[in-house]
Amino acid sequence: MDRLKLVLQYFQSNSESISNGICIILSLISVKLYTSFDFNCPCLPQYNKMYALGVMFVPPIILFLLGVLVNRHTGVLMEEWVRPLGKRTKNPAVVKFLLSSMLQRSLLAPMVWILMTLLDGKCFICAFSMNVDPKYFTGIPNSTGIELIKIMAKVPCKEDVIFKNSSFRKAVSRYVRCYSQAIGWSILLFFIFLGAVGRVLKPCFNHATFLQTRYWSNYLDIEQKLFDETCVLHARDFARKCVVQFFESMREDVTVRMPLSSAFRPSTIHNEYEEEEEERLHGITRQDQVDHLLQTWYECKPELDVTRMAYKPKVCITWEDINGKALFSEV
C-alpha cells in the first residue's frame, strides 16, 4: 500500500510525471485491446493485405492522436509557438524540446501495438502469405481446382477444408511468422540500442544547454498553471463581490450616527477576509479591465526579469468631518 502511495505521489508531482503516467496507461490499454481483439483474416486475395495492414497501423494512429491530445506539453508547445512576440523572445530550443518530449511520449503506445502485432505474427501472415513462393514447401493442395493465389490467401484460415490432412499451411505460417518476429525483435533492439547510445553520449554534449532548455520548458508549464490558478481565484472573488453587491443594492439605506473619538479608527472594522479578497482582485474590478488584462497577457507576456518590481497603484482613503475638513488619511 505504501508503494502504491509513492507511485501515485510521483505521478501527481509535476506535469512531466503525469504525462509519463498517461503514456504508461495508454500502453497498457493498447496491450489489453490487442489481447482481447479477435483477429479474423478474410482469406481473400483482394482484402487480406488491406485488412491486415489496417489492423497493424490504424489503431497506432488512433493511440498516437490520443497521446498528443492528453499530453500537456502539446498545449504549452502550441501556445509558445503561435503567441505574439511581445516583450519576450521565443526560444527555438525550448519549442524543439517540447516537441521532442511530446512525440516521445505519444509514440510509446503505438509502438507497443506494432511490436505486439509483429511478435504475434497473425497480421503479417494475413498480409504477406500470398507473397510466399509455394515451391519451397511440400504438401500443397493441387487437386482442388483452385487458383494458387487463392490457396495462398487461405493460409491464415486454419479451418479451411482445403488444408485438411496437409502440413502446407503450418509450414507457410511458420515461415512468415519467423519473418514477422525477426522484424519485431529487430525494431525493439534498435530502439533499445538507440536509447542506450543516447544515454551514454548525452554527457558528451553541452549539458548546460540541455539544463537551460529543460528549465525554461518547465517554466512555461508552471507559469501557465499559476496564471490559470490566479484567474480562478480572481473569478471566484469577482463573482462573490458581484453577488454581494447585488444583494446589498436591494437593501434599504440605514443611517447610524455615532461620535468619532480619537480612540476609534474606522479602519479597525475592516475584515481581514475582505482585505485578503481585495488583494486577490489586484485592483481589477470591472469587466473591461479583466478583458484588457487577458488580452495583454496573450499579446505581451512579461519579460523574464523579476529584479524590477512592478508599480502597484495605491488607494488613499481620507476621513472628513461634516464640514469637509480632512481628519486623517490612510494609504
C-alpha positions as CSV (number, residue, x, y, z in Angstrom):
1,M,0.0,0.0,0.0
2,D,2.8,2.4,0.8
3,R,4.5,1.7,-2.5
4,L,1.2,2.4,-4.3
5,K,1.0,5.8,-2.5
6,L,4.6,6.6,-3.5
7,V,3.8,5.8,-7.1
8,L,0.7,8.0,-7.0
9,Q,2.6,10.8,-5.4
10,Y,5.3,10.6,-8.2
11,F,2.7,10.8,-10.9
12,Q,1.0,13.8,-9.2
13,S,4.2,15.7,-8.5
14,N,4.5,17.5,-11.8
15,S,3.2,17.7,-15.4
16,E,6.1,15.5,-16.7
17,S,5.3,12.7,-14.2
18,I,1.6,13.0,-15.1
19,S,2.4,12.8,-18.8
20,N,4.6,9.7,-18.2
21,G,1.7,8.1,-16.2
22,I,-0.7,8.8,-19.0
23,C,1.7,7.2,-21.6
24,I,2.1,4.1,-19.5
25,I,-1.7,3.8,-19.1
26,L,-2.2,4.2,-22.9
27,S,0.4,1.5,-23.4
28,L,-1.3,-0.9,-21.1
29,I,-4.6,-0.1,-22.8
30,S,-3.1,-1.0,-26.2
31,V,-1.8,-4.3,-24.8
32,K,-5.3,-5.1,-23.3
33,L,-7.0,-4.1,-26.6
34,Y,-4.8,-6.3,-28.7
35,T,-5.1,-9.3,-26.4
36,S,-8.9,-9.0,-26.4
37,F,-9.1,-8.3,-30.1
38,D,-10.3,-11.3,-32.2
39,F,-8.3,-11.2,-35.4
40,N,-10.1,-12.8,-38.3
41,C,-8.3,-12.7,-41.7
42,P,-10.8,-12.5,-44.6
43,C,-8.7,-15.0,-46.6
44,L,-9.5,-13.3,-49.8
45,P,-6.7,-12.2,-52.2
46,Q,-8.1,-8.7,-52.7
47,Y,-8.7,-8.0,-48.9
48,N,-6.0,-9.8,-46.9
49,K,-3.3,-7.2,-47.2
50,M,-5.7,-4.2,-46.7
51,Y,-7.3,-5.7,-43.6
52,A,-4.0,-6.9,-42.0
53,L,-2.2,-3.6,-42.6
54,G,-5.2,-1.7,-41.4
55,V,-5.2,-3.6,-38.1
56,M,-1.5,-3.1,-37.8
57,F,-1.4,0.7,-38.4
58,V,-4.8,2.3,-37.8
59,P,-5.0,1.6,-34.0
60,P,-1.5,3.0,-33.6
61,I,-2.6,6.2,-35.4
62,I,-5.5,6.5,-33.0
63,L,-3.3,5.9,-30.0
64,F,-0.8,8.4,-31.2
65,L,-3.5,11.1,-31.6
66,L,-4.8,10.3,-28.1
67,G,-1.3,10.6,-26.8
68,V,-1.0,14.0,-28.4
69,L,-4.4,15.1,-27.2
70,V,-3.9,14.2,-23.5
71,N,-0.2,15.4,-23.3
72,R,0.0,18.8,-21.5
73,H,3.2,19.6,-23.5
74,T,1.0,19.8,-26.6
75,G,-0.9,22.8,-25.3
76,V,2.3,24.5,-23.9
77,L,4.0,23.9,-27.3
78,M,1.3,25.4,-29.4
79,E,0.8,28.4,-27.1
80,E,4.5,29.1,-27.2
81,W,4.7,28.6,-31.0
82,V,1.8,30.9,-32.0
83,R,1.9,33.6,-29.3
84,P,2.8,37.1,-30.4
85,L,6.4,38.1,-29.7
86,G,5.6,40.9,-27.2
87,K,8.3,41.7,-24.6
88,R,9.6,38.1,-24.6
89,T,11.6,36.5,-27.4
90,K,10.9,32.9,-28.5
91,N,13.5,30.3,-27.8
92,P,13.5,27.7,-30.7
93,A,15.4,25.2,-28.5
94,V,12.5,25.2,-26.0
95,V,10.0,24.6,-28.7
96,K,12.1,21.7,-30.1
97,F,12.4,20.3,-26.6
98,L,8.7,20.4,-26.0
99,L,8.0,18.9,-29.4
100,S,10.5,16.1,-28.8
101,S,9.0,15.3,-25.3
102,M,5.5,15.3,-26.7
103,L,6.4,12.9,-29.6
104,Q,8.4,10.5,-27.5
105,R,5.5,10.1,-25.0
106,S,2.9,9.9,-27.8
107,L,4.7,7.3,-29.8
108,L,5.1,4.8,-26.9
109,A,1.6,3.3,-27.1
110,P,1.6,3.0,-30.9
111,M,5.0,1.3,-30.9
112,V,3.8,-1.2,-28.3
113,W,0.8,-2.1,-30.5
114,I,3.0,-2.5,-33.6
115,L,5.6,-4.6,-31.8
116,M,2.8,-6.9,-30.4
117,T,1.4,-7.4,-33.9
118,L,4.8,-8.3,-35.3
119,L,5.8,-10.6,-32.5
120,D,2.4,-12.3,-32.6
121,G,2.6,-12.7,-36.4
122,K,-1.1,-13.1,-37.3
123,C,-1.3,-9.8,-39.2
124,F,1.9,-10.4,-41.0
125,I,0.8,-13.9,-42.1
126,C,-2.6,-12.5,-43.3
127,A,-0.9,-9.7,-45.3
128,F,2.1,-11.5,-46.9
129,S,1.1,-15.2,-47.2
130,M,0.4,-14.5,-50.8
131,N,3.9,-13.3,-51.4
132,V,5.5,-16.6,-50.4
133,D,6.8,-18.9,-53.2
134,P,5.0,-22.2,-52.6
135,K,7.6,-24.3,-54.5
136,Y,9.8,-24.4,-51.4
137,F,7.1,-26.2,-49.4
138,T,5.6,-29.7,-49.8
139,G,2.0,-30.8,-49.4
140,I,0.4,-28.0,-51.4
141,P,-3.2,-28.8,-52.2
142,N,-3.2,-29.3,-56.0
143,S,-6.3,-31.3,-56.6
144,T,-8.9,-28.7,-55.6
145,G,-9.1,-26.9,-58.8
146,I,-8.5,-23.6,-57.0
147,E,-6.0,-21.0,-58.3
148,L,-2.7,-20.9,-56.5
149,I,-3.1,-17.2,-55.4
150,K,-6.4,-18.2,-53.7
151,I,-4.8,-21.1,-51.9
152,M,-2.0,-18.9,-50.6
153,A,-4.7,-16.3,-49.4
154,K,-6.3,-19.1,-47.4
155,V,-3.2,-19.9,-45.4
156,P,-4.2,-17.8,-42.4
157,C,-7.5,-19.7,-42.2
158,K,-6.6,-23.0,-40.5
159,E,-10.3,-24.2,-40.5
160,D,-10.4,-24.2,-44.3
161,V,-11.2,-27.7,-45.7
162,I,-8.5,-27.5,-48.4
163,F,-5.8,-27.8,-45.8
164,K,-7.2,-30.9,-44.2
165,N,-4.6,-33.5,-43.6
166,S,-1.9,-31.2,-45.0
167,S,1.2,-29.7,-43.4
168,F,1.5,-27.0,-46.1
169,R,-0.5,-24.3,-44.2
170,K,1.5,-24.8,-41.0
171,A,4.8,-24.6,-42.8
172,V,4.0,-21.4,-44.6
173,S,2.6,-19.9,-41.4
174,R,5.8,-20.7,-39.5
175,Y,7.9,-19.3,-42.3
176,V,6.0,-15.9,-42.4
177,R,5.8,-15.7,-38.6
178,C,9.6,-16.1,-38.4
179,Y,10.0,-13.0,-40.6
180,S,7.4,-11.1,-38.6
181,Q,9.1,-11.9,-35.3
182,A,12.5,-11.1,-36.7
183,I,11.3,-7.7,-37.8
184,G,9.7,-7.1,-34.4
185,W,12.7,-8.1,-32.4
186,S,15.0,-6.0,-34.7
187,I,12.9,-2.9,-34.1
188,L,12.9,-3.4,-30.4
189,L,16.6,-4.0,-30.4
190,F,17.1,-0.8,-32.5
191,F,15.2,1.4,-30.1
192,I,16.9,-0.1,-27.0
193,F,20.3,0.4,-28.7
194,L,19.3,4.0,-29.7
195,G,18.3,4.8,-26.1
196,A,21.5,3.3,-24.7
197,V,23.6,5.3,-27.1
198,G,21.7,8.4,-26.4
199,R,22.1,8.0,-22.6
200,V,25.9,7.2,-22.9
201,L,26.6,10.1,-25.3
202,K,24.4,12.6,-23.5
203,P,27.2,13.9,-21.2
204,C,29.5,14.4,-24.2
205,F,27.3,17.3,-25.5
206,N,26.8,20.7,-23.9
207,H,24.8,19.6,-20.8
208,A,24.4,23.2,-19.7
209,T,22.3,24.0,-22.8
210,F,20.1,21.0,-22.1
211,L,19.6,22.1,-18.5
212,Q,18.7,25.6,-19.6
213,T,16.2,24.3,-22.2
214,R,14.6,21.9,-19.8
215,Y,14.4,24.7,-17.1
216,W,12.6,27.1,-19.4
217,S,10.2,24.4,-20.8
218,N,9.2,23.6,-17.2
219,Y,8.9,27.3,-16.5
220,L,6.4,27.8,-19.3
221,D,4.3,25.0,-18.0
222,I,4.4,26.3,-14.4
223,E,3.8,29.9,-15.5
224,Q,0.6,28.9,-17.3
225,K,-0.6,26.8,-14.3
226,L,0.0,29.7,-11.9
227,F,-1.8,32.1,-14.3
228,D,-4.8,29.8,-14.5
229,E,-4.9,29.3,-10.7
230,T,-4.7,33.1,-10.2
231,C,-7.5,33.6,-12.7
232,V,-9.7,31.1,-10.9
233,L,-9.1,32.9,-7.6
234,H,-9.9,36.2,-9.1
235,A,-13.0,34.9,-10.8
236,R,-14.3,33.5,-7.6
237,D,-13.7,36.7,-5.6
238,F,-15.1,38.8,-8.5
239,A,-18.2,36.7,-8.6
240,R,-18.6,36.9,-4.8
241,K,-18.3,40.7,-5.0
242,C,-20.9,40.9,-7.7
243,V,-23.4,38.8,-5.8
244,V,-22.8,40.6,-2.5
245,Q,-23.1,43.9,-4.3
246,F,-26.4,42.8,-5.9
247,F,-27.9,41.8,-2.5
248,E,-26.7,45.0,-0.9
249,S,-28.3,47.1,-3.6
250,M,-31.7,45.5,-2.8
251,R,-31.4,46.6,0.8
252,E,-32.8,49.9,2.1
253,D,-30.4,52.5,3.4
254,V,-29.8,52.7,7.1
255,T,-28.1,55.6,8.7
256,V,-26.3,55.2,12.0
257,R,-24.8,58.3,13.8
258,M,-22.1,57.9,16.3
259,P,-19.3,60.2,17.6
260,L,-15.8,60.0,16.2
261,S,-13.4,59.6,19.1
262,S,-9.6,59.6,19.0
263,A,-9.5,56.0,20.2
264,F,-11.7,54.7,17.4
265,R,-10.5,54.5,13.8
266,P,-12.9,53.2,11.1
267,S,-10.1,51.0,9.8
268,T,-10.5,48.7,12.8
269,I,-13.8,47.4,11.4
270,H,-12.2,46.1,8.3
271,N,-12.5,42.4,8.0
272,E,-9.3,40.5,7.3
273,Y,-11.0,38.3,4.8
274,E,-12.2,41.3,2.8
275,E,-8.7,42.7,2.8
276,E,-7.3,39.4,1.5
277,E,-10.1,39.3,-1.1
278,E,-9.3,42.8,-2.3
279,E,-5.6,41.8,-2.6
280,R,-6.6,38.9,-4.8
281,L,-8.6,41.1,-7.0
282,H,-5.4,43.2,-7.7
283,G,-7.5,46.3,-8.5
284,I,-9.2,44.5,-11.5
285,T,-12.8,45.3,-10.6
286,R,-14.5,45.8,-14.0
287,Q,-15.2,43.6,-17.0
288,D,-13.3,45.8,-19.4
289,Q,-10.3,45.6,-17.0
290,V,-10.4,41.8,-17.0
291,D,-10.7,41.7,-20.8
292,H,-7.8,44.1,-21.2
293,L,-5.7,42.0,-18.7
294,L,-6.3,38.8,-20.6
295,Q,-5.7,40.4,-23.9
296,T,-2.4,41.9,-22.7
297,W,-1.3,38.5,-21.2
298,Y,-1.8,36.9,-24.6
299,E,-0.3,39.6,-26.8
300,C,2.5,40.7,-24.5
301,K,3.9,38.2,-22.0
302,P,6.0,39.8,-19.3
303,E,9.7,39.8,-19.8
304,L,11.7,37.3,-17.8
305,D,13.2,39.8,-15.3
306,V,12.0,39.9,-11.7
307,T,14.6,42.4,-10.4
308,R,12.3,45.3,-11.0
309,M,9.1,45.2,-9.0
310,A,6.0,46.3,-10.9
311,Y,4.4,49.6,-9.8
312,K,1.4,48.9,-7.7
313,P,-1.3,51.6,-7.7
314,K,-2.2,52.7,-4.1
315,V,-5.5,53.6,-2.7
316,C,-5.6,56.6,-0.3
317,I,-8.6,57.0,2.0
318,T,-9.2,60.4,3.6
319,W,-11.7,60.7,6.5
320,E,-13.5,64.1,6.8
321,D,-15.9,65.6,9.3
322,I,-19.3,67.0,8.5
323,N,-17.7,70.3,7.4
324,G,-15.5,68.6,4.8
325,K,-12.3,69.1,6.8
326,A,-9.8,66.3,6.5
327,L,-9.2,64.5,9.8
328,F,-6.7,61.8,8.8
329,S,-5.7,59.7,5.8
330,E,-4.8,56.1,5.3
331,V,-2.9,54.5,2.4
